[in-house]
Amino acid sequence: MTVRTGLFLVLLLLSFSFFFVNTLRLIRYLKVGKPEARTDRPLERLKQVLTVAFGQSKLFREPLAGLVHFFIFWGL
């Protein structure tokens, strides 16, 4: 085994360890949350999706930036 191969294996193990530790940390954060009933009020939720997601209503708080983002969103 060459030095480059050994260095590569060490870096690979470190990167997998870093990934594993951060994944466990994120899973712990997700487990803190409480379950939420998302099937209640279907018409109200649908209306909100249509106005916020497809209508891009929150973007127009800043008129110029909101208009540009609106056209980028619908242009794609």
HTML snippet that shows the backbone in 3Dmol.js (N, CA, C, O; Angstrom):
<script src="https://3Dmol.org/build/3Dmol-min.js"></script>
<div id="view" style="width:600px;height:400px;position:relative"></div>
<script>
const pdb = `
ATOM      1  N   MET A   1       0.851  -1.172   0.000  1.00  0.00           N
ATOM      2  CA  MET A   1       0.000   0.000   0.000  1.00  0.00           C
ATOM      3  C   MET A   1       0.893   1.229   0.000  1.00  0.00           C
ATOM      4  O   MET A   1       1.832   1.330   0.789  1.00  0.00           O
ATOM      5  N   THR A   2       0.593   2.148  -0.882  1.00  0.00           N
ATOM      6  CA  THR A   2       1.398   3.359  -0.980  1.00  0.00           C
ATOM      7  C   THR A   2       0.902   4.401   0.017  1.00  0.00           C
ATOM      8  O   THR A   2      -0.148   4.242   0.639  1.00  0.00           O
ATOM      9  N   VAL A   3       1.681   5.467   0.150  1.00  0.00           N
ATOM     10  CA  VAL A   3       1.330   6.551   1.065  1.00  0.00           C
ATOM     11  C   VAL A   3       0.051   7.239   0.593  1.00  0.00           C
ATOM     12  O   VAL A   3      -0.799   7.605   1.405  1.00  0.00           O
ATOM     13  N   ARG A   4      -0.080   7.413  -0.711  1.00  0.00           N
ATOM     14  CA  ARG A   4      -1.272   8.067  -1.248  1.00  0.00           C
ATOM     15  C   ARG A   4      -2.525   7.241  -0.968  1.00  0.00           C
ATOM     16  O   ARG A   4      -3.576   7.795  -0.646  1.00  0.00           O
ATOM     17  N   THR A   5      -2.416   5.928  -1.089  1.00  0.00           N
ATOM     18  CA  THR A   5      -3.553   5.059  -0.817  1.00  0.00           C
ATOM     19  C   THR A   5      -3.925   5.117   0.662  1.00  0.00           C
ATOM     20  O   THR A   5      -5.104   5.179   1.010  1.00  0.00           O
ATOM     21  N   GLY A   6      -2.925   5.096   1.520  1.00  0.00           N
ATOM     22  CA  GLY A   6      -3.177   5.178   2.957  1.00  0.00           C
ATOM     23  C   GLY A   6      -3.813   6.503   3.336  1.00  0.00           C
ATOM     24  O   GLY A   6      -4.745   6.543   4.140  1.00  0.00           O
ATOM     25  N   LEU A   7      -3.311   7.591   2.757  1.00  0.00           N
ATOM     26  CA  LEU A   7      -3.878   8.910   3.022  1.00  0.00           C
ATOM     27  C   LEU A   7      -5.326   8.984   2.541  1.00  0.00           C
ATOM     28  O   LEU A   7      -6.194   9.547   3.209  1.00  0.00           O
ATOM     29  N   PHE A   8      -5.559   8.406   1.374  1.00  0.00           N
ATOM     30  CA  PHE A   8      -6.923   8.376   0.848  1.00  0.00           C
ATOM     31  C   PHE A   8      -7.855   7.608   1.781  1.00  0.00           C
ATOM     32  O   PHE A   8      -8.966   8.065   2.049  1.00  0.00           O
ATOM     33  N   LEU A   9      -7.425   6.457   2.276  1.00  0.00           N
ATOM     34  CA  LEU A   9      -8.263   5.664   3.170  1.00  0.00           C
ATOM     35  C   LEU A   9      -8.546   6.402   4.470  1.00  0.00           C
ATOM     36  O   LEU A   9      -9.664   6.341   4.980  1.00  0.00           O
ATOM     37  N   VAL A  10      -7.555   7.095   5.012  1.00  0.00           N
ATOM     38  CA  VAL A  10      -7.749   7.870   6.235  1.00  0.00           C
ATOM     39  C   VAL A  10      -8.771   8.985   5.992  1.00  0.00           C
ATOM     40  O   VAL A  10      -9.687   9.175   6.793  1.00  0.00           O
ATOM     41  N   LEU A  11      -8.615   9.719   4.890  1.00  0.00           N
ATOM     42  CA  LEU A  11      -9.562  10.787   4.572  1.00  0.00           C
ATOM     43  C   LEU A  11     -10.964  10.244   4.307  1.00  0.00           C
ATOM     44  O   LEU A  11     -11.961  10.866   4.672  1.00  0.00           O
ATOM     45  N   LEU A  12     -11.025   9.089   3.673  1.00  0.00           N
ATOM     46  CA  LEU A  12     -12.324   8.468   3.408  1.00  0.00           C
ATOM     47  C   LEU A  12     -13.016   8.081   4.711  1.00  0.00           C
ATOM     48  O   LEU A  12     -14.209   8.335   4.880  1.00  0.00           O
ATOM     49  N   LEU A  13     -12.278   7.470   5.627  1.00  0.00           N
ATOM     50  CA  LEU A  13     -12.852   7.092   6.918  1.00  0.00           C
ATOM     51  C   LEU A  13     -13.275   8.317   7.719  1.00  0.00           C
ATOM     52  O   LEU A  13     -14.321   8.305   8.368  1.00  0.00           O
ATOM     53  N   LEU A  14     -12.467   9.376   7.677  1.00  0.00           N
ATOM     54  CA  LEU A  14     -12.830  10.610   8.373  1.00  0.00           C
ATOM     55  C   LEU A  14     -14.101  11.227   7.792  1.00  0.00           C
ATOM     56  O   LEU A  14     -14.963  11.699   8.532  1.00  0.00           O
ATOM     57  N   SER A  15     -14.209  11.220   6.479  1.00  0.00           N
ATOM     58  CA  SER A  15     -15.391  11.816   5.856  1.00  0.00           C
ATOM     59  C   SER A  15     -16.644  10.993   6.157  1.00  0.00           C
ATOM     60  O   SER A  15     -17.705  11.564   6.411  1.00  0.00           O
ATOM     61  N   PHE A  16     -16.541   9.661   6.134  1.00  0.00           N
ATOM     62  CA  PHE A  16     -17.694   8.831   6.496  1.00  0.00           C
ATOM     63  C   PHE A  16     -18.070   9.029   7.958  1.00  0.00           C
ATOM     64  O   PHE A  16     -19.254   9.076   8.293  1.00  0.00           O
ATOM     65  N   SER A  17     -17.085   9.145   8.818  1.00  0.00           N
ATOM     66  CA  SER A  17     -17.358   9.381  10.237  1.00  0.00           C
ATOM     67  C   SER A  17     -18.060  10.717  10.433  1.00  0.00           C
ATOM     68  O   SER A  17     -19.036  10.804  11.179  1.00  0.00           O
ATOM     69  N   PHE A  18     -17.573  11.749   9.774  1.00  0.00           N
ATOM     70  CA  PHE A  18     -18.185  13.072   9.857  1.00  0.00           C
ATOM     71  C   PHE A  18     -19.630  13.027   9.377  1.00  0.00           C
ATOM     72  O   PHE A  18     -20.520  13.594  10.012  1.00  0.00           O
ATOM     73  N   PHE A  19     -19.860  12.351   8.257  1.00  0.00           N
ATOM     74  CA  PHE A  19     -21.209  12.211   7.716  1.00  0.00           C
ATOM     75  C   PHE A  19     -22.113  11.471   8.695  1.00  0.00           C
ATOM     76  O   PHE A  19     -23.246  11.891   8.930  1.00  0.00           O
ATOM     77  N   PHE A  20     -21.621  10.375   9.267  1.00  0.00           N
ATOM     78  CA  PHE A  20     -22.409   9.566  10.186  1.00  0.00           C
ATOM     79  C   PHE A  20     -22.770  10.353  11.443  1.00  0.00           C
ATOM     80  O   PHE A  20     -23.918  10.314  11.885  1.00  0.00           O
ATOM     81  N   VAL A  21     -21.819  11.055  12.014  1.00  0.00           N
ATOM     82  CA  VAL A  21     -22.071  11.833  13.233  1.00  0.00           C
ATOM     83  C   VAL A  21     -23.093  12.936  12.956  1.00  0.00           C
ATOM     84  O   VAL A  21     -24.007  13.146  13.754  1.00  0.00           O
ATOM     85  N   ASN A  22     -22.948  13.632  11.845  1.00  0.00           N
ATOM     86  CA  ASN A  22     -23.897  14.705  11.520  1.00  0.00           C
ATOM     87  C   ASN A  22     -25.280  14.159  11.190  1.00  0.00           C
ATOM     88  O   ASN A  22     -26.284  14.802  11.499  1.00  0.00           O
ATOM     89  N   THR A  23     -25.350  12.998  10.575  1.00  0.00           N
ATOM     90  CA  THR A  23     -26.643  12.379  10.296  1.00  0.00           C
ATOM     91  C   THR A  23     -27.352  12.027  11.598  1.00  0.00           C
ATOM     92  O   THR A  23     -28.550  12.274  11.742  1.00  0.00           O
ATOM     93  N   LEU A  24     -26.620  11.456  12.540  1.00  0.00           N
ATOM     94  CA  LEU A  24     -27.219  11.145  13.841  1.00  0.00           C
ATOM     95  C   LEU A  24     -27.684  12.410  14.556  1.00  0.00           C
ATOM     96  O   LEU A  24     -28.738  12.408  15.192  1.00  0.00           O
ATOM     97  N   ARG A  25     -26.915  13.481  14.460  1.00  0.00           N
ATOM     98  CA  ARG A  25     -27.285  14.748  15.089  1.00  0.00           C
ATOM     99  C   ARG A  25     -28.579  15.291  14.483  1.00  0.00           C
ATOM    100  O   ARG A  25     -29.462  15.751  15.208  1.00  0.00           O
ATOM    101  N   LEU A  26     -28.690  15.238  13.166  1.00  0.00           N
ATOM    102  CA  LEU A  26     -29.901  15.724  12.506  1.00  0.00           C
ATOM    103  C   LEU A  26     -31.120  14.858  12.844  1.00  0.00           C
ATOM    104  O   LEU A  26     -32.226  15.374  13.005  1.00  0.00           O
ATOM    105  N   ILE A  27     -30.915  13.558  12.948  1.00  0.00           N
ATOM    106  CA  ILE A  27     -32.022  12.671  13.316  1.00  0.00           C
ATOM    107  C   ILE A  27     -32.498  12.977  14.728  1.00  0.00           C
ATOM    108  O   ILE A  27     -33.699  12.957  14.996  1.00  0.00           O
ATOM    109  N   ARG A  28     -31.567  13.260  15.632  1.00  0.00           N
ATOM    110  CA  ARG A  28     -31.957  13.628  17.001  1.00  0.00           C
ATOM    111  C   ARG A  28     -32.778  14.916  16.996  1.00  0.00           C
ATOM    112  O   ARG A  28     -33.754  15.030  17.738  1.00  0.00           O
ATOM    113  N   TYR A  29     -32.390  15.887  16.165  1.00  0.00           N
ATOM    114  CA  TYR A  29     -33.167  17.124  16.069  1.00  0.00           C
ATOM    115  C   TYR A  29     -34.572  16.850  15.549  1.00  0.00           C
ATOM    116  O   TYR A  29     -35.538  17.441  16.031  1.00  0.00           O
ATOM    117  N   LEU A  30     -34.689  15.969  14.581  1.00  0.00           N
ATOM    118  CA  LEU A  30     -36.003  15.672  14.014  1.00  0.00           C
ATOM    119  C   LEU A  30     -36.899  14.955  15.016  1.00  0.00           C
ATOM    120  O   LEU A  30     -38.117  15.133  14.993  1.00  0.00           O
ATOM    121  N   LYS A  31     -36.319  14.158  15.884  1.00  0.00           N
ATOM    122  CA  LYS A  31     -37.113  13.426  16.873  1.00  0.00           C
ATOM    123  C   LYS A  31     -37.662  14.330  17.969  1.00  0.00           C
ATOM    124  O   LYS A  31     -38.576  13.936  18.693  1.00  0.00           O
ATOM    125  N   VAL A  32     -37.117  15.538  18.100  1.00  0.00           N
ATOM    126  CA  VAL A  32     -37.609  16.480  19.103  1.00  0.00           C
ATOM    127  C   VAL A  32     -38.990  16.992  18.725  1.00  0.00           C
ATOM    128  O   VAL A  32     -39.801  17.298  19.599  1.00  0.00           O
ATOM    129  N   GLY A  33     -39.260  17.085  17.433  1.00  0.00           N
ATOM    130  CA  GLY A  33     -40.535  17.631  16.965  1.00  0.00           C
ATOM    131  C   GLY A  33     -41.720  16.786  17.362  1.00  0.00           C
ATOM    132  O   GLY A  33     -41.597  15.580  17.574  1.00  0.00           O
ATOM    133  N   LYS A  34     -42.854  17.417  17.459  1.00  0.00           N
ATOM    134  CA  LYS A  34     -44.089  16.738  17.825  1.00  0.00           C
ATOM    135  C   LYS A  34     -44.885  16.438  16.555  1.00  0.00           C
ATOM    136  O   LYS A  34     -44.813  17.198  15.590  1.00  0.00           O
ATOM    137  N   PRO A  35     -45.634  15.350  16.547  1.00  0.00           N
ATOM    138  CA  PRO A  35     -46.448  15.043  15.366  1.00  0.00           C
ATOM    139  C   PRO A  35     -47.543  16.097  15.169  1.00  0.00           C
ATOM    140  O   PRO A  35     -48.052  16.677  16.128  1.00  0.00           O
ATOM    141  N   GLU A  36     -47.879  16.321  13.927  1.00  0.00           N
ATOM    142  CA  GLU A  36     -48.875  17.336  13.602  1.00  0.00           C
ATOM    143  C   GLU A  36     -49.931  16.723  12.691  1.00  0.00           C
ATOM    144  O   GLU A  36     -49.613  15.978  11.764  1.00  0.00           O
ATOM    145  N   ALA A  37     -51.177  17.043  12.965  1.00  0.00           N
ATOM    146  CA  ALA A  37     -52.276  16.560  12.128  1.00  0.00           C
ATOM    147  C   ALA A  37     -52.321  17.414  10.861  1.00  0.00           C
ATOM    148  O   ALA A  37     -52.675  18.592  10.918  1.00  0.00           O
ATOM    149  N   ARG A  38     -51.969  16.835   9.744  1.00  0.00           N
ATOM    150  CA  ARG A  38     -51.935  17.593   8.492  1.00  0.00           C
ATOM    151  C   ARG A  38     -53.087  17.252   7.568  1.00  0.00           C
ATOM    152  O   ARG A  38     -53.132  17.698   6.421  1.00  0.00           O
ATOM    153  N   THR A  39     -54.012  16.466   8.072  1.00  0.00           N
ATOM    154  CA  THR A  39     -55.157  16.117   7.231  1.00  0.00           C
ATOM    155  C   THR A  39     -56.402  16.894   7.618  1.00  0.00           C
ATOM    156  O   THR A  39     -57.452  16.733   6.996  1.00  0.00           O
ATOM    157  N   ASP A  40     -56.297  17.740   8.647  1.00  0.00           N
ATOM    158  CA  ASP A  40     -57.448  18.549   9.035  1.00  0.00           C
ATOM    159  C   ASP A  40     -57.522  19.791   8.140  1.00  0.00           C
ATOM    160  O   ASP A  40     -56.511  20.215   7.579  1.00  0.00           O
ATOM    161  N   ARG A  41     -58.693  20.360   8.012  1.00  0.00           N
ATOM    162  CA  ARG A  41     -58.945  21.570   7.226  1.00  0.00           C
ATOM    163  C   ARG A  41     -58.375  21.480   5.796  1.00  0.00           C
ATOM    164  O   ARG A  41     -57.560  22.318   5.409  1.00  0.00           O
ATOM    165  N   PRO A  42     -58.787  20.494   5.023  1.00  0.00           N
ATOM    166  CA  PRO A  42     -58.184  20.314   3.694  1.00  0.00           C
ATOM    167  C   PRO A  42     -58.413  21.490   2.742  1.00  0.00           C
ATOM    168  O   PRO A  42     -57.511  21.842   1.980  1.00  0.00           O
ATOM    169  N   LEU A  43     -59.595  22.103   2.769  1.00  0.00           N
ATOM    170  CA  LEU A  43     -59.859  23.219   1.849  1.00  0.00           C
ATOM    171  C   LEU A  43     -59.026  24.443   2.213  1.00  0.00           C
ATOM    172  O   LEU A  43     -58.523  25.135   1.327  1.00  0.00           O
ATOM    173  N   GLU A  44     -58.878  24.714   3.501  1.00  0.00           N
ATOM    174  CA  GLU A  44     -58.068  25.851   3.938  1.00  0.00           C
ATOM    175  C   GLU A  44     -56.594  25.634   3.587  1.00  0.00           C
ATOM    176  O   GLU A  44     -55.899  26.563   3.175  1.00  0.00           O
ATOM    177  N   ARG A  45     -56.141  24.414   3.754  1.00  0.00           N
ATOM    178  CA  ARG A  45     -54.743  24.106   3.423  1.00  0.00           C
ATOM    179  C   ARG A  45     -54.499  24.195   1.922  1.00  0.00           C
ATOM    180  O   ARG A  45     -53.460  24.691   1.485  1.00  0.00           O
ATOM    181  N   LEU A  46     -55.447  23.718   1.141  1.00  0.00           N
ATOM    182  CA  LEU A  46     -55.324  23.796  -0.316  1.00  0.00           C
ATOM    183  C   LEU A  46     -55.286  25.248  -0.774  1.00  0.00           C
ATOM    184  O   LEU A  46     -54.498  25.606  -1.649  1.00  0.00           O
ATOM    185  N   LYS A  47     -56.133  26.080  -0.184  1.00  0.00           N
ATOM    186  CA  LYS A  47     -56.147  27.502  -0.528  1.00  0.00           C
ATOM    187  C   LYS A  47     -54.797  28.146  -0.206  1.00  0.00           C
ATOM    188  O   LYS A  47     -54.278  28.950  -0.981  1.00  0.00           O
ATOM    189  N   GLN A  48     -54.243  27.784   0.939  1.00  0.00           N
ATOM    190  CA  GLN A  48     -52.946  28.353   1.319  1.00  0.00           C
ATOM    191  C   GLN A  48     -51.838  27.899   0.367  1.00  0.00           C
ATOM    192  O   GLN A  48     -50.964  28.690   0.010  1.00  0.00           O
ATOM    193  N   VAL A  49     -51.872  26.640  -0.040  1.00  0.00           N
ATOM    194  CA  VAL A  49     -50.871  26.152  -1.003  1.00  0.00           C
ATOM    195  C   VAL A  49     -50.978  26.907  -2.316  1.00  0.00           C
ATOM    196  O   VAL A  49     -49.966  27.294  -2.901  1.00  0.00           O
ATOM    197  N   LEU A  50     -52.186  27.114  -2.772  1.00  0.00           N
ATOM    198  CA  LEU A  50     -52.373  27.799  -4.047  1.00  0.00           C
ATOM    199  C   LEU A  50     -51.923  29.248  -3.990  1.00  0.00           C
ATOM    200  O   LEU A  50     -51.338  29.755  -4.947  1.00  0.00           O
ATOM    201  N   THR A  51     -52.191  29.925  -2.872  1.00  0.00           N
ATOM    202  CA  THR A  51     -51.813  31.335  -2.801  1.00  0.00           C
ATOM    203  C   THR A  51     -50.336  31.529  -2.496  1.00  0.00           C
ATOM    204  O   THR A  51     -49.701  32.412  -3.074  1.00  0.00           O
ATOM    205  N   VAL A  52     -49.776  30.724  -1.601  1.00  0.00           N
ATOM    206  CA  VAL A  52     -48.379  30.928  -1.206  1.00  0.00           C
ATOM    207  C   VAL A  52     -47.418  30.254  -2.189  1.00  0.00           C
ATOM    208  O   VAL A  52     -46.471  30.883  -2.660  1.00  0.00           O
ATOM    209  N   ALA A  53     -47.657  28.991  -2.495  1.00  0.00           N
ATOM    210  CA  ALA A  53     -46.714  28.254  -3.340  1.00  0.00           C
ATOM    211  C   ALA A  53     -46.848  28.630  -4.812  1.00  0.00           C
ATOM    212  O   ALA A  53     -45.858  28.966  -5.461  1.00  0.00           O
ATOM    213  N   PHE A  54     -48.055  28.575  -5.332  1.00  0.00           N
ATOM    214  CA  PHE A  54     -48.227  28.835  -6.761  1.00  0.00           C
ATOM    215  C   PHE A  54     -48.457  30.306  -7.062  1.00  0.00           C
ATOM    216  O   PHE A  54     -48.060  30.786  -8.124  1.00  0.00           O
ATOM    217  N   GLY A  55     -49.083  31.020  -6.158  1.00  0.00           N
ATOM    218  CA  GLY A  55     -49.311  32.445  -6.360  1.00  0.00           C
ATOM    219  C   GLY A  55     -48.134  33.309  -5.946  1.00  0.00           C
ATOM    220  O   GLY A  55     -48.079  34.493  -6.280  1.00  0.00           O
ATOM    221  N   GLN A  56     -47.185  32.718  -5.215  1.00  0.00           N
ATOM    222  CA  GLN A  56     -45.980  33.423  -4.775  1.00  0.00           C
ATOM    223  C   GLN A  56     -46.331  34.700  -4.002  1.00  0.00           C
ATOM    224  O   GLN A  56     -45.696  35.736  -4.199  1.00  0.00           O
ATOM    225  N   SER A  57     -47.335  34.629  -3.129  1.00  0.00           N
ATOM    226  CA  SER A  57     -47.818  35.821  -2.439  1.00  0.00           C
ATOM    227  C   SER A  57     -46.796  36.407  -1.468  1.00  0.00           C
ATOM    228  O   SER A  57     -46.769  37.623  -1.279  1.00  0.00           O
ATOM    229  N   LYS A  58     -45.966  35.588  -0.854  1.00  0.00           N
ATOM    230  CA  LYS A  58     -45.007  36.108   0.122  1.00  0.00           C
ATOM    231  C   LYS A  58     -43.869  36.878  -0.539  1.00  0.00           C
ATOM    232  O   LYS A  58     -43.185  37.664   0.116  1.00  0.00           O
ATOM    233  N   LEU A  59     -43.668  36.657  -1.816  1.00  0.00           N
ATOM    234  CA  LEU A  59     -42.564  37.330  -2.498  1.00  0.00           C
ATOM    235  C   LEU A  59     -42.832  38.811  -2.715  1.00  0.00           C
ATOM    236  O   LEU A  59     -41.891  39.582  -2.904  1.00  0.00           O
ATOM    237  N   PHE A  60     -44.059  39.216  -2.691  1.00  0.00           N
ATOM    238  CA  PHE A  60     -44.373  40.602  -3.026  1.00  0.00           C
ATOM    239  C   PHE A  60     -44.266  41.552  -1.838  1.00  0.00           C
ATOM    240  O   PHE A  60     -44.749  42.682  -1.901  1.00  0.00           O
ATOM    241  N   ARG A  61     -43.639  41.099  -0.762  1.00  0.00           N
ATOM    242  CA  ARG A  61     -43.349  42.020   0.342  1.00  0.00           C
ATOM    243  C   ARG A  61     -42.347  43.075  -0.111  1.00  0.00           C
ATOM    244  O   ARG A  61     -42.417  44.237   0.287  1.00  0.00           O
ATOM    245  N   GLU A  62     -41.411  42.639  -0.955  1.00  0.00           N
ATOM    246  CA  GLU A  62     -40.478  43.566  -1.596  1.00  0.00           C
ATOM    247  C   GLU A  62     -40.836  43.560  -3.079  1.00  0.00           C
ATOM    248  O   GLU A  62     -40.552  42.586  -3.776  1.00  0.00           O
ATOM    249  N   PRO A  63     -41.449  44.623  -3.564  1.00  0.00           N
ATOM    250  CA  PRO A  63     -42.065  44.592  -4.896  1.00  0.00           C
ATOM    251  C   PRO A  63     -41.115  44.232  -6.040  1.00  0.00           C
ATOM    252  O   PRO A  63     -41.446  43.359  -6.843  1.00  0.00           O
ATOM    253  N   LEU A  64     -39.968  44.862  -6.141  1.00  0.00           N
ATOM    254  CA  LEU A  64     -39.096  44.598  -7.283  1.00  0.00           C
ATOM    255  C   LEU A  64     -38.516  43.195  -7.236  1.00  0.00           C
ATOM    256  O   LEU A  64     -38.565  42.467  -8.228  1.00  0.00           O
ATOM    257  N   ALA A  65     -37.968  42.811  -6.089  1.00  0.00           N
ATOM    258  CA  ALA A  65     -37.397  41.468  -5.957  1.00  0.00           C
ATOM    259  C   ALA A  65     -38.481  40.410  -6.112  1.00  0.00           C
ATOM    260  O   ALA A  65     -38.246  39.363  -6.715  1.00  0.00           O
ATOM    261  N   GLY A  66     -39.662  40.677  -5.574  1.00  0.00           N
ATOM    262  CA  GLY A  66     -40.762  39.735  -5.691  1.00  0.00           C
ATOM    263  C   GLY A  66     -41.192  39.537  -7.134  1.00  0.00           C
ATOM    264  O   GLY A  66     -41.477  38.415  -7.552  1.00  0.00           O
ATOM    265  N   LEU A  67     -41.240  40.613  -7.890  1.00  0.00           N
ATOM    266  CA  LEU A  67     -41.627  40.518  -9.292  1.00  0.00           C
ATOM    267  C   LEU A  67     -40.610  39.709 -10.096  1.00  0.00           C
ATOM    268  O   LEU A  67     -40.981  38.880 -10.927  1.00  0.00           O
ATOM    269  N   VAL A  68     -39.332  39.957  -9.843  1.00  0.00           N
ATOM    270  CA  VAL A  68     -38.284  39.208 -10.544  1.00  0.00           C
ATOM    271  C   VAL A  68     -38.369  37.729 -10.193  1.00  0.00           C
ATOM    272  O   VAL A  68     -38.293  36.878 -11.079  1.00  0.00           O
ATOM    273  N   HIS A  69     -38.526  37.416  -8.915  1.00  0.00           N
ATOM    274  CA  HIS A  69     -38.631  36.017  -8.506  1.00  0.00           C
ATOM    275  C   HIS A  69     -39.895  35.363  -9.066  1.00  0.00           C
ATOM    276  O   HIS A  69     -39.881  34.180  -9.409  1.00  0.00           O
ATOM    277  N   PHE A  70     -40.965  36.111  -9.158  1.00  0.00           N
ATOM    278  CA  PHE A  70     -42.192  35.581  -9.725  1.00  0.00           C
ATOM    279  C   PHE A  70     -41.968  35.138 -11.168  1.00  0.00           C
ATOM    280  O   PHE A  70     -42.370  34.040 -11.553  1.00  0.00           O
ATOM    281  N   PHE A  71     -41.325  35.994 -11.963  1.00  0.00           N
ATOM    282  CA  PHE A  71     -41.097  35.636 -13.360  1.00  0.00           C
ATOM    283  C   PHE A  71     -40.085  34.504 -13.508  1.00  0.00           C
ATOM    284  O   PHE A  71     -40.205  33.682 -14.416  1.00  0.00           O
ATOM    285  N   ILE A  72     -39.097  34.454 -12.629  1.00  0.00           N
ATOM    286  CA  ILE A  72     -38.156  33.329 -12.668  1.00  0.00           C
ATOM    287  C   ILE A  72     -38.896  32.028 -12.334  1.00  0.00           C
ATOM    288  O   ILE A  72     -38.710  31.017 -13.012  1.00  0.00           O
ATOM    289  N   PHE A  73     -39.731  32.052 -11.294  1.00  0.00           N
ATOM    290  CA  PHE A  73     -40.485  30.863 -10.887  1.00  0.00           C
ATOM    291  C   PHE A  73     -41.366  30.357 -12.020  1.00  0.00           C
ATOM    292  O   PHE A  73     -41.328  29.171 -12.350  1.00  0.00           O
ATOM    293  N   TRP A  74     -42.151  31.230 -12.614  1.00  0.00           N
ATOM    294  CA  TRP A  74     -43.060  30.797 -13.652  1.00  0.00           C
ATOM    295  C   TRP A  74     -42.360  30.607 -14.994  1.00  0.00           C
ATOM    296  O   TRP A  74     -42.887  29.934 -15.879  1.00  0.00           O
ATOM    297  N   GLY A  75     -41.172  31.197 -15.148  1.00  0.00           N
ATOM    298  CA  GLY A  75     -40.427  30.986 -16.381  1.00  0.00           C
ATOM    299  C   GLY A  75     -39.804  29.605 -16.462  1.00  0.00           C
ATOM    300  O   GLY A  75     -39.596  29.062 -17.547  1.00  0.00           O
ATOM    301  N   LEU A  76     -39.508  29.047 -15.295  1.00  0.00           N
ATOM    302  CA  LEU A  76     -38.924  27.709 -15.287  1.00  0.00           C
ATOM    303  C   LEU A  76     -40.002  26.656 -15.384  1.00  0.00           C
ATOM    304  O   LEU A  76     -39.701  25.462 -15.392  1.00  0.00           O
TER     305      LEU A  76
END
`;
const viewer = $3Dmol.createViewer("view");
viewer.addModel(pdb, "pdb");
viewer.setStyle({}, {cartoon: {color: "spectrum"}});
viewer.zoomTo();
viewer.render();
</script>
